[in-house]
Amino acid sequence: MLDLQYIRENPERIKTACKNKNLNPKVVDNLLKVDLDRRDLISQVELLRAKRNELNNQLKTERKESLITESTELKSKLQDLEPQLKQAEKTLLDLMLQIPNVTFDDVPVGKDSSGNKIIKTWGKKPKFDFEPKNHLEIGLNLGLFDLDRGAKVAGFRGYYLKGDGARLVMALAQHAVNKLSEKGFELIIPPIIDRRQTFINSGHFPWGEREAYKLSEDDTDPQNDYFLAGTAEVPLVSYYSNEILNEKDLPIKLLGYSPCFRREIGNYGKDTKGIFRVHEFLKVEQVVLCQNDPQVSLDWHEKLLQYTEELHQDLDLHYQVLLMCTGDMGEPQARKYDIETWMPGRNNFGETASDSIMTDFQSRRANIRYRTKDGTLKFVHMLNNTASPTIRPFIAILENYQQADGSVKVPPALVPYVGKEILKR
């Protein structure tokens, strides 16, 4: 979330941020009104408490009826105002959670994906001397996955990965884990069944709650309010929640490997054939905690992009990098890159990675601070990056490395993990 004082001092800028992210700017006015009412209630409650404390001290030495009556009246007023204050604080917090992050100045303003800016491309499209197939045809012909039995067991978008298909997906994850571990990232397999607050901390709630699978319907008990995470980013963001770190230990580089679960409610009707858009998949995710400095965050944003580009280049996949516009990024993000890889079956690019700066938006929610060299406490800046979502690079490999006889070459970088150079029936 944003700092409340920053919102008070920059209401028009926050309203613009809301508009640019396709949100209603009225939430800012509502928040500021509730904030004023809350501050007024705080003043009244503090004044009444002070008066009552003073009276109670007097009553210790003189038990006058008038003093007792006045103290009782003050208690009654407090009993009326304190619940109002508690409700105002809850309402304020709810509104604070609806305020998006403010983007960096160089982020393009746009309503949707048409406003994204292509900043670079790498590699070349493959040339085929035969009619190329899409990943669905290739995978079924080679027995790499089974969608019919997947749908029978798991419903729409359910699938089984089989044999070399499973090996290739595991190879993608292992390659990413090994490469990024060498760059100093600590490998973590995090819990994916997480409490509601964990999703609030990462900024996935309230906006993305309808996309998450809820495991408990018992809303009366916060301890049982659990959801399945759609990315390891969710639990990794909260790893240091409510802790104070030391500046000398920054940056902290975490590498999460986990299953991911997404309802894909907003994407019904999209990519219904094949496994481009599924409800569950394996993913390798990076989270970085660094100093509260925009330039440090920008430097890390470029480093994370470089690492993901290296992973794509290791596989010799043609891709483009997009600087995402305001209307096509998430509410918590201040700056975002997407990498899209060429997929012949789509005759287009498909997203295979995402690299985002969150500034201190997540750390304020998770209450993660660090002590600077001079003893000052600051909220860390946080970034996250999709190192490998496995399924989509898997699709790109099947389609870009397919051969005329229906087989698929394995990218040389993955051969040691897969154990063979070509996938065939």
Secondary structure, DSSP 8 states (H G I E B T S, - for coil): ---HHHHHH-HHHHHHHHHHTT--THHHHHHHHHHHHHHHHHHHHHHHHHHHHHHHHHHTT---HHHHHHHHHHHHHHHHHHHHHHHHHHHHHHHHTT------TTS---SSGGG-EEEEEES-----SS----HHHHHHHHTSEEHHHHHHHH-TT--EE-HHHHHHHHHHHHHHHHHHHTTT-EEE---SEEEHHHHHHHT-TTTTGGGSEE----TT-GGG-EEE-SSTHHHHHTTTTTEEEEGGG--EEEEEEEEEE---GGGTTSS-SSSSS-SEEEEEEEEEEE-S-HHHHHHHHHHHHHHHHHHHHHTT--EEEEE--GGGS-TT-SEEEEEEEEETTTTEEEEEEEEEE-TTHHHHHHTEEEE-TTS-EEE-EEEEEEEE-SHHHHHHHHHHSB-TTS-EE--GGGHHHHS-SEE--
